[in-house]
Amino acid sequence: MAAAASLAGRARWRWLEIAFWLAAFGAVFLPVGPHLILNQIAILALFALSLDLILGYAGIVSLGHAAFFGLGAYAAGLFAKFVTGDPLPGLVLAMLVAGALGFITSFLVLRGSDLTRLMVTLGVALLLHELANALPDLTGGADGLQGVSMEPLLGLFSFDLYGRTAYAYSVMVLFVLMLVARAVVHSPFGLSLMAIRRNRLRASALGVPVNRRLVAAYTLAAAFAGVAGALLAQTTAFVSLEFFDFNRSADVLLVLIIGGAGWLYGGIVGAVLFQGLQDGLSSLTPEYWLFWIGLFLVAFVMLGRDRMMAGLRGLVARVKQ
């Protein structure tokens, strides 16, 4: 009873969460302008959420999470090009295909040390990148998959140039999958994942089926990443080899470092800050924006999130005086 009450308390919605989602959905009605960047943030946040499920909760490190992102993107793009441009069936297909790859590769990822996992996940992403490049008649190769045409969402809402429909679509999918993630991490299954992350041997001694739990978590995370890739493919009507790039896996890892791994909103916070920094600095200093992002990340790692936030709160307090 005490454990059930504790889980129920952890799963309870906080007012800050409710306010955030109201603001996120309210942003759909903003004047034309910010929706394209908001759509990018929503997709990046979902991608980061998928990585957080395995890194923050299960303790599985990955340098090739873009494998599932890219596979989901190509699955949705090819489905739209050769079958139908209806977004929702393509989204479901991308989830199933990426989840299947996650299930198959999970047995390789669970073997060995963290270094082995890093190499295996990176290797899977590189293999898929080269496979897509080697099939230009199907994937477009280095030129990317072109000719993707999307039908109106639910038969009613066309994807416009300003990104309003795209953002509404992406934020709704993000919200639904956030509900799924909340249910997972605030369940006995989620608690068992955290126990495995802290001490795998102790969790196994307590009777937790460690390998089965990790396979399930990895499969779910892969499916989420596939959905994120499908959203980007559908809302931009284009897929390229860049979807598999190491840079994409590194970026989402940086997002989690900034926002914090092991809590569901870390990916969203990190996505907002990372995308905001990237767009703001690239507009201010087009030639040196990577330098300033690198400097910020070094300072962030050296000082730590807690110390930086404490300093920011102190600065705000002084300004208010």
N, C-alpha and C positions, 0 to 999 in steps of 0.2 A: 504493500500500500504506500509506504514511504517513497519507494522508487518511482511508482506510478505518479504520485503527487509531484515529485521532483521533475519528472519528464514533462508533465502538464504545465508546470510553472515555467520551464525553459522554453516551451513551445508557444507560450502566450504572446500575443502581439503587443508590442510597445507603441506608445503614442508617436514616438519618433519614426518608427517604421510606417505607420499609417500616414503620417504627414508626408514622408518621402514619396510613397506611391501615389498619393493624391497629387503631389507636385509633378511627378513623372507623367501621369496621365493628363494632367492639366496642360502640360507643355505642348500637347498635340494642337491645342487651340491658339498657340502663340502666332503672331504675325509671321508671314513668310520670311525665312532667313536661316534660323538656327537648326532646322529639322535634319538637314544632311549630317551635320556634325553630331547631333543628338542620336541619330541612327547609328553612327559609327561607335559612339560610346556604349549604347545598349548592346550591340553585338560583341564588342570587346569585353563588356562586363559579363555577358553570358559565357564567353570563352574562358574568362578568368574564373568564373564560378565552377566550370567543369574541371579546371586544373585544381582548384581548391579542394574539391571532393577527394582527390587522391593524395594531394600533397599536404594540405592542412589537416585533414581528418584521418587519412589512412597512412600517411607518412611515406608515400611512394613518390620518389623524385623522377622527373621526366624532362628531357631536353628535346623531345620530338612530338610534343602534343599537337603540333600543327599537322601531323599525319591524319588525324581524325577530322580536323577542321577542313583540310583540303579535300579529303575523300567525300565528306558531306557536301562540300561546295560542288565538286564535279558530279556527284550523284544527282543533286538537285538541278544543276545546269543541263546535264544530258537528258534528264527526265523532261525538263521543260522544252528542250529542243526537239526531241524525237517522239515524245509521247503526248504530253499535254502541259500547257503553261499554267495550269491551276496551282497556286502556291502551296496549298495545304497538303495534297498528296505527295508533292515533291519533298516537303519538309519531313513528312513521316518516313518516306523512303530513305532520306539522308540519315535520319536517326537510326533506322534499322541497319543500314549498311555500315555506318561508323560503329554502332554498338557491336555488330558481328565481328568487325576487325578488332575491336577492343577485347572481345571475349577470346578470340584466337590468340592474339599476341600477349594476353595477360599471363598465360602459362610460361612464356619466355621471360616476361618482366619480373615475375616473382622469384626467379632463380637467381642466386648469387647475391652480391653486395650492392650497395647503392651505385658504385661505379659501373657495375655490370648493367644495372637498369638504365643508367644514363646512356651507355653505349647502345643498348638494344633499342631504346625508344628513338634515339637519334638515327640509328640505322634504318628503322622502319620508315621514318619520314623521308630519308634519302632514297630508299628503294621506290617508294611511291612517286617521288619527284621524278626519278629517272624513268619509271614506267609510263607516267603521263607524257614525258618528253619523247618517249620512243613510239608513241601511238598518235602521231599528228593527225591522221585521218579521223580519229575519234575525238581526241581531246583538243586538237588545234596546235599541240606542241608548244613551242616557244612563243607563238603568236597568240596563244590563249584560245579558249572556247568562245567562239563568236556565234551570233545568230540566235542567242537566247532571248526569247520573247515571253513575257509574263502576262497572264490574263488578269483581269480585275480581281482583287481579293474578295472572296465570298460572292463573286459575280457582280459586285456593286461598286467597289472602290478601286479606281485605276491608280497605278503607280505614277505619280506626277514627277516633274523635273525638280520640284522644290523639296521633295522627300517627306512630305507630311504623312502620306499613306504608309511609306516605308517605315517611318519612325513609329507610327501607331501599331503597325504589325510587329515590329521588333520588340517594342516595350511590352506588348501583350504576351508575346511568347516568353520573354524574360520573366515576366511576372508568374506565368503558369509554371515554368520550370523552377522558379524560386520556391513556389509552394511545394513542389515535389521535393526539392532539396531540403526544405525546412522539415517536412514530414520524415525524411530519411535520417537526417542528423539528430533529430530530437526523438528518435525511436530507440529501442534496445539495440537495433542493428547499428545505429550511429554511435551509441556508447561503446559497443564492441569494437568498432573501428578505432575510436580514440584510445581504447585499452591496448589494441594492437600497436598503434603508433608509439605509445609510451614504452611498452615492453612486450615484444612479441612472444618471448618464451613464457612469461608469466601468464599472458592471456591464453596461450595454448594449454598451460598447466591447469587453468581454471575451466577448461572444457570448451573454449571458444574455437569453432572451426576456422582457423586463421586463413588458410588458403582459399576456402570458399567465400569468406567475407571479402577478401582482397580482390578476387576475381569479379565478384558482383559489383564492388565499388569501381573497379577499373572499367568494367563494361558500361556502367551507368555514366561515368565521366566521359567516356569516348562518345557515347550517344549524345550527350549534351554538347560536346565540341562539334560533332557533326551537324547538329541543328544550327549552331552559331555560323559555321561555314555556309550552310544552305541559305541562311538569312542574308549573308553578304552577297552570295551569288544571285539570289532572287531580287534583291533590292538594287543591285548595280547592273544586273543582266549581263554579267561578264565573269569569267573564271580564268585564272592564269596559273602558271607554275609557281608564282610567288606565294600562293596559298599554302604551299608545302615548305616554304623557306625556313631555315633555321632562325632567321630574324623574327619571324612571327612567333615561334616558340619562346625565343628570348624575351620578346616584348611582353608576352602574357605573364612570364615569370617575373619581370620587373613590375608589372601591374600588381601582382600579389605581394611583392616585397614592399611596395609603397603603401598599399591598402591594408596589408596584414593577412596572413594565411591563418586558417583555423576559425574564421568567423564568416558567415555567409555574405555579409555586406563588404568584406574586404575587397573583393573583386570589383564591386561597383564603385566604391570610393577610389580605389586605385585607377580604375578606368577613367573616371572623371578627371583626376589630377594628371594622369599621364597624357591623356588626349589633350587636355587643356594646356599643359606645358608644351607639348609638341606643336600644337597649332599656334599658340601665342608666340613662342620663341622663333618658330620658323617664319612667322610674318615679320617679327622685329629684326631678326638677324638671319636672313636666308642662308648665308654661307657658314655661319658658326653655331647654329642652333643645337647641333649634336654636342658641341663642347659644353654648352650651358646645361643641357640635360645630364651629361656625364658628371659635371661638377655637382649638380644637385643630388644625384644618386650617391656620389662619394660622400658628400656631407650627410646625407640621410643615413647611410650605413654607419659612418663614423660616430655621429651624434646619437643616433637611435630615434625611433619614432616618438617614444615617450618624452625624451628630453626636448625634442623639437616642438612638440605640442605644448609642453609646459612653458617653454620660452615664448611661444606664440600667445598663449593665454596671458602671460605676464605683460607682453607688449600691448595686448588689447586692454588690459586693466589700466595700464599707464595712460593710454590714449583717452580712456573714459574719465580719468581724474581731472 
